[in-house]
Amino acid sequence: MWLVALLVMSIVFIVLATTKLKMHPFLALLLTAFGFGILSGMPLKDVVDSVNKGFGGTIGYIGIVILAGAIIGAFLEKSGGAYRLATSILKLTGQRQVPLAMGFMGYVVSIPVFCDSAFVLLAPLMRALASKAGITLASAAVALSLGLYATHTMVPPTPGPVAAAGILGADLGLVIIWGMGVGLVSMIAGWLFAVLVASRVYISPDAGKKTDAESAAAPVVSAQEDGPSVTRSLLPIFLPIILIVTRSIGELPSKPFGEAGAFTEVMGFLGQPVVALLIGVGLAMTLPKRFDKEMLSMTGWVGEAIVGAATIIIITGAGGAFGKVLQNSGIANVIGGALSDANLGIWLPFLIAAGIKTAQGSSTVAIITTAGLLAPLLATLGLDSDTHRALVVIAIGAGAMVVSHANDSYFWVVTQFSGMDVKTGYKLQTLGTLVQGSVAALAVYLVSIMVL
């Protein structure tokens, strides 16, 4: 019971430290890892070894992947490729279906680009379409916001799902396959919420216009005419995904590509997440109309992307350290036995992630912390097959949507750029993320029933 109580206190400390004390999540997770190890009675040497191995092992698996994904996103955003993708999706859906168009834009663009910056990037287009269609800005904004969230929390190479896959030892290809499927379901749920609920709240398309952040993004948006083609913009995103998924298919027990051979060996190499994402980086560097070597410098696009990704990497490493301490403390057998009796199954990761997300605001921190908590418990809970691990990552991502409110920076981005007051933000953005995350969790549960 002491280990269980200590785990509860650890979670409470992480939440309070990151919210009330404004402590950096890296420091909060690292202090918690040492504190839990020492107070649980582990030998002091084992505590240090667990922290070092957990931190280094996790970063060694996903560090380069996160960096590569950030670089792809930076080039896609700054070259105008993300904007070009958005306008192309609009042509497919038609201007009369503005919320649907915005939802699909979010679903595609947020795979490599952080949802905060993606919302800022697409805000002028969102406003223009709402004005032209004569609809309330609320429905377009909510559809875009929830569409961005769908892939941001569940589809690699977004850092959160990549980090969770690394901590839980999940196959990245399977996470992509199930994440895109469940993400599509949740995006549709977000679109329906926008049409049925947000459309009843009128917000002028001019609301929240020309904020400082949007003005800063204007040069990127205005470059759409010089931006890369749709095909070139899609390649850095989807070629790595295709390579990773192909490798995962080739490694299925049925061995569809054969036990051995040149093709199997080559795909096994190219489909490694590190190699696939680096290929994506190479393709992304072809997107700017005029390539400047300064883009590769410490102060250029690559430098900016690496600085932004560094925070995610160190938080992920600290989450891995905490998870390794938990694993070596023996808490898995204690909690696993109790939770297996509760028969929560795939709902457990969703509920834990939702609790942490709601309490402290960051989806990425919620994903990483939950993955660290669950890593030592998967075998005891019967969730340790390849498919189970992938679905656990998706369930955690679903929980990390629930809910976006005042302690979440994304909440303020959405409300600021769509002219919502706080009350309206809670009614639309917060309730919308609750609906979307719950639908995603239900989809994961139904998938687990069908395939496991």
Contacts in CASP RR format, 6 or more apart in sequence:
PFRMAT RR
TARGET T0000
AUTHOR 0000-0000-0000
METHOD contacts of the structure
MODEL  1
MWLVALLVMSIVFIVLATTKLKMHPFLALLLTAFGFGILSGMPLKDVVDS
VNKGFGGTIGYIGIVILAGAIIGAFLEKSGGAYRLATSILKLTGQRQVPL
AMGFMGYVVSIPVFCDSAFVLLAPLMRALASKAGITLASAAVALSLGLYA
THTMVPPTPGPVAAAGILGADLGLVIIWGMGVGLVSMIAGWLFAVLVASR
VYISPDAGKKTDAESAAAPVVSAQEDGPSVTRSLLPIFLPIILIVTRSIG
ELPSKPFGEAGAFTEVMGFLGQPVVALLIGVGLAMTLPKRFDKEMLSMTG
WVGEAIVGAATIIIITGAGGAFGKVLQNSGIANVIGGALSDANLGIWLPF
LIAAGIKTAQGSSTVAIITTAGLLAPLLATLGLDSDTHRALVVIAIGAGA
MVVSHANDSYFWVVTQFSGMDVKTGYKLQTLGTLVQGSVAALAVYLVSIM
VL
2 40 0 8 1.000
3 40 0 8 1.000
3 329 0 8 1.000
3 330 0 8 1.000
3 331 0 8 1.000
3 334 0 8 1.000
3 335 0 8 1.000
4 331 0 8 1.000
4 334 0 8 1.000
4 335 0 8 1.000
4 338 0 8 1.000
6 36 0 8 1.000
6 39 0 8 1.000
6 40 0 8 1.000
7 36 0 8 1.000
7 326 0 8 1.000
7 331 0 8 1.000
7 335 0 8 1.000
7 373 0 8 1.000
10 32 0 8 1.000
10 35 0 8 1.000
10 36 0 8 1.000
10 322 0 8 1.000
11 356 0 8 1.000
11 369 0 8 1.000
11 373 0 8 1.000
13 28 0 8 1.000
13 31 0 8 1.000
13 32 0 8 1.000
14 25 0 8 1.000
14 28 0 8 1.000
14 29 0 8 1.000
14 32 0 8 1.000
14 356 0 8 1.000
14 360 0 8 1.000
14 369 0 8 1.000
15 356 0 8 1.000
15 359 0 8 1.000
15 360 0 8 1.000
17 23 0 8 1.000
17 27 0 8 1.000
17 28 0 8 1.000
17 31 0 8 1.000
18 24 0 8 1.000
18 25 0 8 1.000
18 28 0 8 1.000
18 360 0 8 1.000
18 362 0 8 1.000
18 365 0 8 1.000
19 359 0 8 1.000
19 360 0 8 1.000
19 361 0 8 1.000
19 407 0 8 1.000
25 315 0 8 1.000
25 318 0 8 1.000
25 362 0 8 1.000
25 365 0 8 1.000
26 311 0 8 1.000
26 314 0 8 1.000
26 315 0 8 1.000
26 318 0 8 1.000
27 318 0 8 1.000
29 315 0 8 1.000
29 318 0 8 1.000
29 319 0 8 1.000
29 321 0 8 1.000
29 322 0 8 1.000
29 368 0 8 1.000
29 369 0 8 1.000
30 51 0 8 1.000
30 318 0 8 1.000
30 321 0 8 1.000
30 322 0 8 1.000
32 322 0 8 1.000
33 50 0 8 1.000
33 51 0 8 1.000
33 318 0 8 1.000
33 319 0 8 1.000
33 321 0 8 1.000
33 322 0 8 1.000
33 323 0 8 1.000
33 324 0 8 1.000
33 325 0 8 1.000
34 47 0 8 1.000
34 51 0 8 1.000
34 325 0 8 1.000
36 322 0 8 1.000
36 325 0 8 1.000
36 326 0 8 1.000
36 329 0 8 1.000
37 47 0 8 1.000
37 50 0 8 1.000
37 325 0 8 1.000
37 329 0 8 1.000
38 44 0 8 1.000
38 47 0 8 1.000
40 329 0 8 1.000
40 331 0 8 1.000
41 329 0 8 1.000
42 50 0 8 1.000
42 325 0 8 1.000
42 328 0 8 1.000
42 329 0 8 1.000
46 328 0 8 1.000
47 325 0 8 1.000
50 321 0 8 1.000
50 324 0 8 1.000
50 325 0 8 1.000
50 327 0 8 1.000
50 328 0 8 1.000
51 321 0 8 1.000
51 324 0 8 1.000
51 325 0 8 1.000
52 321 0 8 1.000
53 324 0 8 1.000
54 317 0 8 1.000
54 320 0 8 1.000
54 321 0 8 1.000
54 323 0 8 1.000
54 324 0 8 1.000
55 317 0 8 1.000
55 318 0 8 1.000
55 320 0 8 1.000
55 321 0 8 1.000
55 324 0 8 1.000
56 317 0 8 1.000
57 320 0 8 1.000
58 163 0 8 1.000
58 166 0 8 1.000
58 167 0 8 1.000
58 316 0 8 1.000
58 317 0 8 1.000
58 319 0 8 1.000
58 320 0 8 1.000
58 321 0 8 1.000
59 313 0 8 1.000
59 316 0 8 1.000
59 317 0 8 1.000
61 166 0 8 1.000
61 169 0 8 1.000
62 162 0 8 1.000
62 163 0 8 1.000
62 165 0 8 1.000
62 166 0 8 1.000
62 273 0 8 1.000
62 313 0 8 1.000
62 316 0 8 1.000
63 313 0 8 1.000
63 316 0 8 1.000
64 274 0 8 1.000
64 277 0 8 1.000
64 278 0 8 1.000
65 156 0 8 1.000
65 157 0 8 1.000
65 162 0 8 1.000
65 172 0 8 1.000
65 273 0 8 1.000
65 274 0 8 1.000
65 277 0 8 1.000
66 157 0 8 1.000
66 159 0 8 1.000
66 162 0 8 1.000
66 163 0 8 1.000
66 309 0 8 1.000
66 312 0 8 1.000
66 313 0 8 1.000
66 316 0 8 1.000
67 305 0 8 1.000
67 306 0 8 1.000
67 309 0 8 1.000
67 313 0 8 1.000
68 157 0 8 1.000
68 274 0 8 1.000
68 277 0 8 1.000
68 278 0 8 1.000
68 280 0 8 1.000
68 281 0 8 1.000
69 112 0 8 1.000
69 157 0 8 1.000
69 159 0 8 1.000
69 277 0 8 1.000
69 281 0 8 1.000
69 305 0 8 1.000
69 309 0 8 1.000
70 159 0 8 1.000
70 305 0 8 1.000
70 306 0 8 1.000
70 308 0 8 1.000
70 309 0 8 1.000
70 312 0 8 1.000
71 281 0 8 1.000
71 284 0 8 1.000
71 301 0 8 1.000
71 302 0 8 1.000
71 305 0 8 1.000
71 306 0 8 1.000
72 112 0 8 1.000
72 157 0 8 1.000
72 236 0 8 1.000
72 237 0 8 1.000
72 277 0 8 1.000
72 280 0 8 1.000
72 281 0 8 1.000
72 284 0 8 1.000
73 82 0 8 1.000
73 112 0 8 1.000
73 113 0 8 1.000
73 236 0 8 1.000
73 284 0 8 1.000
73 305 0 8 1.000
74 301 0 8 1.000
74 302 0 8 1.000
74 304 0 8 1.000
74 305 0 8 1.000
75 236 0 8 1.000
75 284 0 8 1.000
75 285 0 8 1.000
75 287 0 8 1.000
75 288 0 8 1.000
75 295 0 8 1.000
75 301 0 8 1.000
76 82 0 8 1.000
76 112 0 8 1.000
76 113 0 8 1.000
76 233 0 8 1.000
76 236 0 8 1.000
76 237 0 8 1.000
76 284 0 8 1.000
76 287 0 8 1.000
77 113 0 8 1.000
77 117 0 8 1.000
77 118 0 8 1.000
77 121 0 8 1.000
77 220 0 8 1.000
78 220 0 8 1.000
78 288 0 8 1.000
78 301 0 8 1.000
79 223 0 8 1.000
79 227 0 8 1.000
79 228 0 8 1.000
79 287 0 8 1.000
79 288 0 8 1.000
79 289 0 8 1.000
80 220 0 8 1.000
80 221 0 8 1.000
80 223 0 8 1.000
80 224 0 8 1.000
80 226 0 8 1.000
80 227 0 8 1.000
80 228 0 8 1.000
80 233 0 8 1.000
80 287 0 8 1.000
81 227 0 8 1.000
81 228 0 8 1.000
81 232 0 8 1.000
81 233 0 8 1.000
81 287 0 8 1.000
82 109 0 8 1.000
82 113 0 8 1.000
82 118 0 8 1.000
82 121 0 8 1.000
82 122 0 8 1.000
82 233 0 8 1.000
83 121 0 8 1.000
83 122 0 8 1.000
83 125 0 8 1.000
83 220 0 8 1.000
83 221 0 8 1.000
83 223 0 8 1.000
83 224 0 8 1.000
83 227 0 8 1.000
84 224 0 8 1.000
84 227 0 8 1.000
84 228 0 8 1.000
84 229 0 8 1.000
84 230 0 8 1.000
84 233 0 8 1.000
85 105 0 8 1.000
85 108 0 8 1.000
85 109 0 8 1.000
85 230 0 8 1.000
85 233 0 8 1.000
85 234 0 8 1.000
86 105 0 8 1.000
86 106 0 8 1.000
86 109 0 8 1.000
86 122 0 8 1.000
86 125 0 8 1.000
87 125 0 8 1.000
87 224 0 8 1.000
88 230 0 8 1.000
89 101 0 8 1.000
89 104 0 8 1.000
89 105 0 8 1.000
89 108 0 8 1.000
90 101 0 8 1.000
90 105 0 8 1.000
90 125 0 8 1.000
90 129 0 8 1.000
92 101 0 8 1.000
92 104 0 8 1.000
93 100 0 8 1.000
93 101 0 8 1.000
93 104 0 8 1.000
94 101 0 8 1.000
95 101 0 8 1.000
95 129 0 8 1.000
95 132 0 8 1.000
95 133 0 8 1.000
96 133 0 8 1.000
98 129 0 8 1.000
98 130 0 8 1.000
98 133 0 8 1.000
98 135 0 8 1.000
98 139 0 8 1.000
98 140 0 8 1.000
98 143 0 8 1.000
99 135 0 8 1.000
99 139 0 8 1.000
99 140 0 8 1.000
99 142 0 8 1.000
99 143 0 8 1.000
99 191 0 8 1.000
99 194 0 8 1.000
99 195 0 8 1.000
99 198 0 8 1.000
99 199 0 8 1.000
100 143 0 8 1.000
100 191 0 8 1.000
101 129 0 8 1.000
102 122 0 8 1.000
102 126 0 8 1.000
102 129 0 8 1.000
102 140 0 8 1.000
102 141 0 8 1.000
102 143 0 8 1.000
102 144 0 8 1.000
102 147 0 8 1.000
102 194 0 8 1.000
103 143 0 8 1.000
103 144 0 8 1.000
103 146 0 8 1.000
103 147 0 8 1.000
103 148 0 8 1.000
103 187 0 8 1.000
103 190 0 8 1.000
103 191 0 8 1.000
103 194 0 8 1.000
104 147 0 8 1.000
104 187 0 8 1.000
105 122 0 8 1.000
105 144 0 8 1.000
105 147 0 8 1.000
106 115 0 8 1.000
106 118 0 8 1.000
106 122 0 8 1.000
106 144 0 8 1.000
106 147 0 8 1.000
106 148 0 8 1.000
106 150 0 8 1.000
106 151 0 8 1.000
106 187 0 8 1.000
107 147 0 8 1.000
107 148 0 8 1.000
107 150 0 8 1.000
107 151 0 8 1.000
107 183 0 8 1.000
107 184 0 8 1.000
107 187 0 8 1.000
108 151 0 8 1.000
108 237 0 8 1.000
109 118 0 8 1.000
109 121 0 8 1.000
109 122 0 8 1.000
109 148 0 8 1.000
110 118 0 8 1.000
110 147 0 8 1.000
110 148 0 8 1.000
110 149 0 8 1.000
110 150 0 8 1.000
110 151 0 8 1.000
110 152 0 8 1.000
110 158 0 8 1.000
111 151 0 8 1.000
111 155 0 8 1.000
111 157 0 8 1.000
111 158 0 8 1.000
111 237 0 8 1.000
111 241 0 8 1.000
112 157 0 8 1.000
112 158 0 8 1.000
112 236 0 8 1.000
112 237 0 8 1.000
113 121 0 8 1.000
114 152 0 8 1.000
114 158 0 8 1.000
115 145 0 8 1.000
115 148 0 8 1.000
115 149 0 8 1.000
115 152 0 8 1.000
115 410 0 8 1.000
116 409 0 8 1.000
116 410 0 8 1.000
116 413 0 8 1.000
117 217 0 8 1.000
118 148 0 8 1.000
119 144 0 8 1.000
119 145 0 8 1.000
119 148 0 8 1.000
119 410 0 8 1.000
119 413 0 8 1.000
119 414 0 8 1.000
119 417 0 8 1.000
120 213 0 8 1.000
120 214 0 8 1.000
120 217 0 8 1.000
120 413 0 8 1.000
120 417 0 8 1.000
121 217 0 8 1.000
121 220 0 8 1.000
121 221 0 8 1.000
122 144 0 8 1.000
123 214 0 8 1.000
123 217 0 8 1.000
123 417 0 8 1.000
123 418 0 8 1.000
124 214 0 8 1.000
124 217 0 8 1.000
124 218 0 8 1.000
124 221 0 8 1.000
125 221 0 8 1.000
126 137 0 8 1.000
126 140 0 8 1.000
126 141 0 8 1.000
126 144 0 8 1.000
126 418 0 8 1.000
127 137 0 8 1.000
127 140 0 8 1.000
127 205 0 8 1.000
127 206 0 8 1.000
127 209 0 8 1.000
128 205 0 8 1.000
129 140 0 8 1.000
130 136 0 8 1.000
130 137 0 8 1.000
130 139 0 8 1.000
130 140 0 8 1.000
130 205 0 8 1.000
131 205 0 8 1.000
131 206 0 8 1.000
134 205 0 8 1.000
135 199 0 8 1.000
136 198 0 8 1.000
136 199 0 8 1.000
136 201 0 8 1.000
136 202 0 8 1.000
136 203 0 8 1.000
137 203 0 8 1.000
137 204 0 8 1.000
137 205 0 8 1.000
137 207 0 8 1.000
137 418 0 8 1.000
137 419 0 8 1.000
138 194 0 8 1.000
138 198 0 8 1.000
138 199 0 8 1.000
138 201 0 8 1.000
138 202 0 8 1.000
138 203 0 8 1.000
138 418 0 8 1.000
138 420 0 8 1.000
138 424 0 8 1.000
138 428 0 8 1.000
139 194 0 8 1.000
139 195 0 8 1.000
139 198 0 8 1.000
139 199 0 8 1.000
140 194 0 8 1.000
141 198 0 8 1.000
141 203 0 8 1.000
141 414 0 8 1.000
141 417 0 8 1.000
141 418 0 8 1.000
141 420 0 8 1.000
141 428 0 8 1.000
142 190 0 8 1.000
142 193 0 8 1.000
142 194 0 8 1.000
142 197 0 8 1.000
142 198 0 8 1.000
142 418 0 8 1.000
142 428 0 8 1.000
142 429 0 8 1.000
142 432 0 8 1.000
143 190 0 8 1.000
143 191 0 8 1.000
143 194 0 8 1.000
143 195 0 8 1.000
143 198 0 8 1.000
145 410 0 8 1.000
145 414 0 8 1.000
145 418 0 8 1.000
145 429 0 8 1.000
146 186 0 8 1.000
146 187 0 8 1.000
146 189 0 8 1.000
146 190 0 8 1.000
146 191 0 8 1.000
146 193 0 8 1.000
146 194 0 8 1.000
146 432 0 8 1.000
146 433 0 8 1.000
146 436 0 8 1.000
147 186 0 8 1.000
147 187 0 8 1.000
147 190 0 8 1.000
147 191 0 8 1.000
149 186 0 8 1.000
149 363 0 8 1.000
149 401 0 8 1.000
149 404 0 8 1.000
149 410 0 8 1.000
149 433 0 8 1.000
149 436 0 8 1.000
150 183 0 8 1.000
150 184 0 8 1.000
150 186 0 8 1.000
150 187 0 8 1.000
150 190 0 8 1.000
150 436 0 8 1.000
150 440 0 8 1.000
151 158 0 8 1.000
151 179 0 8 1.000
151 180 0 8 1.000
151 183 0 8 1.000
151 187 0 8 1.000
152 158 0 8 1.000
152 363 0 8 1.000
153 160 0 8 1.000
153 161 0 8 1.000
153 363 0 8 1.000
153 367 0 8 1.000
153 397 0 8 1.000
153 398 0 8 1.000
153 399 0 8 1.000
153 400 0 8 1.000
153 401 0 8 1.000
154 161 0 8 1.000
154 179 0 8 1.000
154 182 0 8 1.000
154 183 0 8 1.000
154 186 0 8 1.000
154 393 0 8 1.000
154 394 0 8 1.000
154 397 0 8 1.000
154 398 0 8 1.000
154 440 0 8 1.000
155 161 0 8 1.000
155 175 0 8 1.000
155 176 0 8 1.000
155 179 0 8 1.000
155 180 0 8 1.000
155 183 0 8 1.000
156 162 0 8 1.000
156 165 0 8 1.000
156 172 0 8 1.000
156 173 0 8 1.000
156 175 0 8 1.000
156 176 0 8 1.000
156 244 0 8 1.000
156 273 0 8 1.000
157 240 0 8 1.000
157 273 0 8 1.000
157 277 0 8 1.000
159 309 0 8 1.000
159 312 0 8 1.000
159 313 0 8 1.000
159 316 0 8 1.000
159 364 0 8 1.000
160 312 0 8 1.000
160 316 0 8 1.000
160 363 0 8 1.000
160 364 0 8 1.000
160 367 0 8 1.000
160 368 0 8 1.000
160 397 0 8 1.000
160 400 0 8 1.000
161 175 0 8 1.000
161 179 0 8 1.000
161 367 0 8 1.000
161 393 0 8 1.000
161 394 0 8 1.000
161 397 0 8 1.000
162 172 0 8 1.000
162 273 0 8 1.000
163 312 0 8 1.000
163 315 0 8 1.000
163 316 0 8 1.000
163 364 0 8 1.000
163 367 0 8 1.000
163 368 0 8 1.000
163 371 0 8 1.000
164 170 0 8 1.000
164 367 0 8 1.000
164 368 0 8 1.000
164 370 0 8 1.000
164 371 0 8 1.000
164 393 0 8 1.000
164 396 0 8 1.000
164 397 0 8 1.000
165 171 0 8 1.000
165 172 0 8 1.000
165 175 0 8 1.000
165 389 0 8 1.000
165 390 0 8 1.000
165 393 0 8 1.000
166 371 0 8 1.000
167 316 0 8 1.000
167 319 0 8 1.000
167 320 0 8 1.000
167 323 0 8 1.000
167 368 0 8 1.000
167 371 0 8 1.000
167 372 0 8 1.000
167 375 0 8 1.000
168 371 0 8 1.000
168 372 0 8 1.000
168 374 0 8 1.000
168 375 0 8 1.000
168 378 0 8 1.000
168 389 0 8 1.000
168 392 0 8 1.000
168 393 0 8 1.000
169 375 0 8 1.000
169 389 0 8 1.000
170 386 0 8 1.000
170 389 0 8 1.000
170 390 0 8 1.000
170 392 0 8 1.000
170 393 0 8 1.000
171 248 0 8 1.000
171 251 0 8 1.000
171 386 0 8 1.000
171 389 0 8 1.000
171 390 0 8 1.000
172 244 0 8 1.000
172 248 0 8 1.000
172 273 0 8 1.000
173 244 0 8 1.000
173 245 0 8 1.000
173 247 0 8 1.000
173 248 0 8 1.000
173 390 0 8 1.000
174 248 0 8 1.000
174 386 0 8 1.000
174 387 0 8 1.000
174 389 0 8 1.000
174 390 0 8 1.000
175 390 0 8 1.000
175 393 0 8 1.000
175 394 0 8 1.000
176 241 0 8 1.000
176 244 0 8 1.000
176 245 0 8 1.000
177 245 0 8 1.000
177 248 0 8 1.000
177 390 0 8 1.000
178 390 0 8 1.000
178 391 0 8 1.000
178 394 0 8 1.000
178 444 0 8 1.000
178 447 0 8 1.000
179 394 0 8 1.000
181 443 0 8 1.000
182 394 0 8 1.000
182 398 0 8 1.000
182 440 0 8 1.000
182 443 0 8 1.000
182 444 0 8 1.000
182 447 0 8 1.000
183 440 0 8 1.000
183 443 0 8 1.000
185 439 0 8 1.000
185 440 0 8 1.000
185 443 0 8 1.000
186 398 0 8 1.000
186 401 0 8 1.000
186 436 0 8 1.000
186 437 0 8 1.000
186 439 0 8 1.000
186 440 0 8 1.000
186 443 0 8 1.000
189 435 0 8 1.000
189 436 0 8 1.000
189 437 0 8 1.000
189 439 0 8 1.000
189 440 0 8 1.000
190 432 0 8 1.000
190 435 0 8 1.000
190 436 0 8 1.000
190 439 0 8 1.000
193 431 0 8 1.000
193 432 0 8 1.000
193 435 0 8 1.000
193 436 0 8 1.000
197 428 0 8 1.000
197 431 0 8 1.000
197 432 0 8 1.000
198 428 0 8 1.000
201 424 0 8 1.000
201 427 0 8 1.000
201 428 0 8 1.000
203 418 0 8 1.000
203 419 0 8 1.000
203 420 0 8 1.000
203 424 0 8 1.000
207 418 0 8 1.000
207 419 0 8 1.000
207 420 0 8 1.000
208 416 0 8 1.000
208 417 0 8 1.000
208 418 0 8 1.000
208 419 0 8 1.000
211 416 0 8 1.000
211 417 0 8 1.000
213 416 0 8 1.000
213 417 0 8 1.000
214 417 0 8 1.000
226 289 0 8 1.000
227 287 0 8 1.000
227 289 0 8 1.000
228 286 0 8 1.000
228 287 0 8 1.000
228 288 0 8 1.000
228 289 0 8 1.000
232 283 0 8 1.000
232 286 0 8 1.000
232 287 0 8 1.000
233 287 0 8 1.000
235 280 0 8 1.000
235 283 0 8 1.000
236 280 0 8 1.000
236 281 0 8 1.000
236 282 0 8 1.000
236 283 0 8 1.000
236 284 0 8 1.000
236 287 0 8 1.000
239 276 0 8 1.000
239 279 0 8 1.000
239 280 0 8 1.000
239 283 0 8 1.000
240 273 0 8 1.000
240 276 0 8 1.000
240 277 0 8 1.000
240 279 0 8 1.000
240 280 0 8 1.000
241 276 0 8 1.000
243 267 0 8 1.000
243 270 0 8 1.000
243 271 0 8 1.000
243 275 0 8 1.000
243 276 0 8 1.000
243 279 0 8 1.000
244 271 0 8 1.000
244 273 0 8 1.000
244 276 0 8 1.000
246 267 0 8 1.000
246 271 0 8 1.000
247 267 0 8 1.000
247 268 0 8 1.000
247 270 0 8 1.000
247 271 0 8 1.000
247 272 0 8 1.000
249 256 0 8 1.000
249 257 0 8 1.000
250 256 0 8 1.000
250 257 0 8 1.000
250 258 0 8 1.000
250 264 0 8 1.000
250 267 0 8 1.000
250 268 0 8 1.000
251 268 0 8 1.000
257 263 0 8 1.000
257 264 0 8 1.000
257 267 0 8 1.000
258 264 0 8 1.000
269 275 0 8 1.000
270 276 0 8 1.000
270 279 0 8 1.000
285 291 0 8 1.000
285 295 0 8 1.000
285 296 0 8 1.000
288 295 0 8 1.000
294 300 0 8 1.000
295 301 0 8 1.000
295 302 0 8 1.000
296 302 0 8 1.000
297 303 0 8 1.000
312 364 0 8 1.000
315 364 0 8 1.000
315 365 0 8 1.000
315 368 0 8 1.000
316 368 0 8 1.000
317 368 0 8 1.000
319 368 0 8 1.000
319 369 0 8 1.000
319 371 0 8 1.000
319 372 0 8 1.000
320 368 0 8 1.000
320 371 0 8 1.000
320 372 0 8 1.000
320 375 0 8 1.000
322 369 0 8 1.000
322 372 0 8 1.000
322 373 0 8 1.000
323 372 0 8 1.000
323 373 0 8 1.000
323 375 0 8 1.000
323 376 0 8 1.000
324 375 0 8 1.000
326 332 0 8 1.000
326 372 0 8 1.000
326 373 0 8 1.000
326 375 0 8 1.000
326 376 0 8 1.000
327 375 0 8 1.000
327 376 0 8 1.000
330 376 0 8 1.000
331 376 0 8 1.000
332 376 0 8 1.000
332 377 0 8 1.000
332 379 0 8 1.000
332 380 0 8 1.000
333 380 0 8 1.000
335 377 0 8 1.000
335 380 0 8 1.000
336 377 0 8 1.000
336 380 0 8 1.000
336 381 0 8 1.000
337 380 0 8 1.000
339 348 0 8 1.000
339 377 0 8 1.000
339 380 0 8 1.000
339 381 0 8 1.000
340 380 0 8 1.000
340 381 0 8 1.000
340 382 0 8 1.000
344 351 0 8 1.000
345 381 0 8 1.000
345 383 0 8 1.000
346 383 0 8 1.000
346 391 0 8 1.000
346 392 0 8 1.000
346 395 0 8 1.000
346 444 0 8 1.000
346 445 0 8 1.000
346 448 0 8 1.000
347 395 0 8 1.000
347 441 0 8 1.000
347 445 0 8 1.000
348 374 0 8 1.000
348 381 0 8 1.000
349 370 0 8 1.000
349 374 0 8 1.000
349 392 0 8 1.000
349 395 0 8 1.000
349 396 0 8 1.000
349 399 0 8 1.000
350 395 0 8 1.000
350 396 0 8 1.000
350 398 0 8 1.000
350 399 0 8 1.000
350 441 0 8 1.000
350 444 0 8 1.000
351 399 0 8 1.000
352 370 0 8 1.000
352 373 0 8 1.000
352 374 0 8 1.000
352 396 0 8 1.000
353 366 0 8 1.000
353 367 0 8 1.000
353 370 0 8 1.000
353 395 0 8 1.000
353 396 0 8 1.000
353 397 0 8 1.000
353 398 0 8 1.000
353 399 0 8 1.000
353 400 0 8 1.000
353 402 0 8 1.000
354 366 0 8 1.000
354 399 0 8 1.000
354 400 0 8 1.000
354 402 0 8 1.000
354 403 0 8 1.000
354 437 0 8 1.000
355 366 0 8 1.000
355 399 0 8 1.000
355 402 0 8 1.000
356 365 0 8 1.000
356 366 0 8 1.000
356 369 0 8 1.000
356 370 0 8 1.000
357 363 0 8 1.000
357 366 0 8 1.000
357 399 0 8 1.000
357 400 0 8 1.000
357 401 0 8 1.000
357 402 0 8 1.000
357 403 0 8 1.000
358 402 0 8 1.000
358 403 0 8 1.000
358 405 0 8 1.000
359 407 0 8 1.000
360 366 0 8 1.000
360 407 0 8 1.000
361 404 0 8 1.000
361 405 0 8 1.000
361 407 0 8 1.000
361 408 0 8 1.000
362 408 0 8 1.000
362 409 0 8 1.000
363 397 0 8 1.000
363 400 0 8 1.000
363 401 0 8 1.000
363 408 0 8 1.000
363 410 0 8 1.000
364 400 0 8 1.000
366 396 0 8 1.000
366 399 0 8 1.000
366 400 0 8 1.000
367 396 0 8 1.000
367 397 0 8 1.000
367 400 0 8 1.000
370 396 0 8 1.000
370 400 0 8 1.000
371 393 0 8 1.000
371 396 0 8 1.000
374 383 0 8 1.000
374 392 0 8 1.000
374 396 0 8 1.000
377 383 0 8 1.000
378 384 0 8 1.000
378 388 0 8 1.000
378 389 0 8 1.000
378 392 0 8 1.000
382 388 0 8 1.000
383 389 0 8 1.000
383 391 0 8 1.000
383 392 0 8 1.000
385 452 0 8 1.000
387 451 0 8 1.000
387 452 0 8 1.000
388 448 0 8 1.000
388 452 0 8 1.000
391 444 0 8 1.000
391 447 0 8 1.000
391 448 0 8 1.000
391 452 0 8 1.000
394 440 0 8 1.000
394 444 0 8 1.000
395 441 0 8 1.000
395 444 0 8 1.000
397 440 0 8 1.000
398 437 0 8 1.000
398 438 0 8 1.000
398 440 0 8 1.000
398 441 0 8 1.000
398 443 0 8 1.000
398 444 0 8 1.000
399 437 0 8 1.000
399 440 0 8 1.000
399 441 0 8 1.000
401 433 0 8 1.000
401 436 0 8 1.000
401 437 0 8 1.000
401 440 0 8 1.000
402 433 0 8 1.000
402 434 0 8 1.000
402 437 0 8 1.000
402 438 0 8 1.000
403 430 0 8 1.000
403 431 0 8 1.000
403 432 0 8 1.000
403 433 0 8 1.000
403 434 0 8 1.000
404 410 0 8 1.000
404 411 0 8 1.000
404 414 0 8 1.000
404 429 0 8 1.000
404 430 0 8 1.000
404 433 0 8 1.000
405 411 0 8 1.000
405 426 0 8 1.000
405 429 0 8 1.000
405 430 0 8 1.000
406 412 0 8 1.000
406 422 0 8 1.000
411 425 0 8 1.000
411 429 0 8 1.000
411 430 0 8 1.000
414 420 0 8 1.000
414 425 0 8 1.000
414 429 0 8 1.000
415 421 0 8 1.000
415 422 0 8 1.000
415 424 0 8 1.000
415 425 0 8 1.000
415 429 0 8 1.000
420 428 0 8 1.000
420 429 0 8 1.000
END
